Structure formats: C-alpha cells, structure tokens
Amino acid sequence: MEKIKDNKISVILCAYNEEKSIENVIFSLANSNVFDEIIVVNDGSTDNTRKIIESLKEKFDIIDIHFPKNKGKGYAMATGIEKANAEIIVFCDADLSGLKKEHFLQLVEPLLDNRADMVLGQPIVNFSIDYTYNPLKLLTGERALYKKDILPILEKIKTSRFGVETIINLYYKAHKKRVEMVLLSGLKHFIKFEKANRLQAMKQYLQAGHQITFTTVNNYGLISKIVKNKFNKILIEN
C-alpha cells in the first residue's frame, strides 16, 4: 500500500448504456482510496447513464466526459488517456459486479514491483473453471499500464472501437513488453445476453468480432514484428 501512496494512479471508466451497473462500479472506485482521479467517459449513452454519473458527481470527485453520440470504446479510452494526469492508468469496465479494492491492488502491484509493463485482470467468479485456455482472456477490459507506454498508439486506439484491446495487446507483444495476467476472484463481467435481448446481443457480438478482425488485419506490421521476434528467439535458443 505504501508503494501506491508514492504513485499517482488514474482510473478510466468507459460506459455505453450501463445504467444497471455503473452506479455500483463508481462507488467501488471512489471508496477504494486507490485512485488519485476517476475519469468517467460516457460514450453517447441513450439510457440513464449520464444522469447517474452526474448525480454521483455531487458525492464524489469525478471527471466526467459525455459524448453526444457513440464514438466507440477505443475513442472513449483514448479520450480518457489524454485527460489522465497520472503515470499509471487503470482501465475498468462499467458492466461489472463484485468489484473490490483488492482487485485494483492486484492490477497495479505488478507494475509497482517492476514485474510487468501491463497487467490484465480476468474476472472470475469460480476458481473451479480453468481459464488457462480461454481465448478471450486477453480481451479483458480490466488492465493497468503506464501512460507513457501507450501514448505512441493513441491515434490508432481512437479508431479501433471494439478492437482496442487487440491493438494494445499486439503493440505490447511486438515491443517485447512484459504482460502479466491476474485472476480477479469474485468479480463478474456481465455478458451481452444478460444486458440485451438475444437479437441485440448477437448483433453486438458480430459487430465486435468484425472490429477485432479488422484491427488485427490492419496491423500486419505489428504481427510481422511479433513473428520476427519469435523466429529470432528460436534461432538464439538453438
């Protein structure tokens, strides 16, 4: 905890139509006493998300940003990064339950101990499930990193929409950054089928898949660099 006191930490919370969960998430962020600033980006929500954020601003010290129209998760995250004043940035999804102070500490401690350049947090409500082979674990919205490391790809992040985690992961991998995964016990991430009807959820999943694929294909330069790094490692080991 002493190391946290010696480092400024910003948390960025991006939300789009999250009226059911955002209040509890903001309460958890504000009451954790981990963050020096809380940046909430409302990405053009059409429900009561903005109203809830503005009401909580009367209770907590929140920096709120509201887009009149949806610009995509990547743009919302990039806007939060530009606004952040701290060296360490934590990203947090707005559709979570069971969020605790311990989860934030798990995300930032590997950075403070110089064990990682980026930390990915996997929400998990049951340790009996083996998440080792979960192909979606790298797309988690819960992550911590240094602002200076992510600034070089800020413009790419702005246009990535749901491909934002993909572009960040590719960039870190291509530049041999240390990435650590932590399991956030008791934390639940609501899936789209729990937030929308079946047709809407399917449409959102297809849209997200398309944006992730588009981001991957359009960053072949990073992928080539990753392949080259692996090839060079094989040559060195042999």
Buried (B, 14 or more C-beta within 10 A) or exposed (E): EEEBEEEBBBBBBBBBBBBBBBBBBBBBBBEBEBBBBBBBBBBBBEBBBBEBBBEBBEEEEBBBBBBEEBBBBBBBBBBBBEBBEBBBBBBBBBBBBBBBEEBBBBBBBBBBEEEBBBBBBBBBEEEEEEBEEEEEBBBBBBBBBBBEBBEEBBEBBBBBBBBBBBBBBBBBBBBEBEBBBBEBBBBBBBEBEEBBEEEEBEEBBEEBEEBBEBBBEBBEEBBEBBEEBEEEEEEEEE
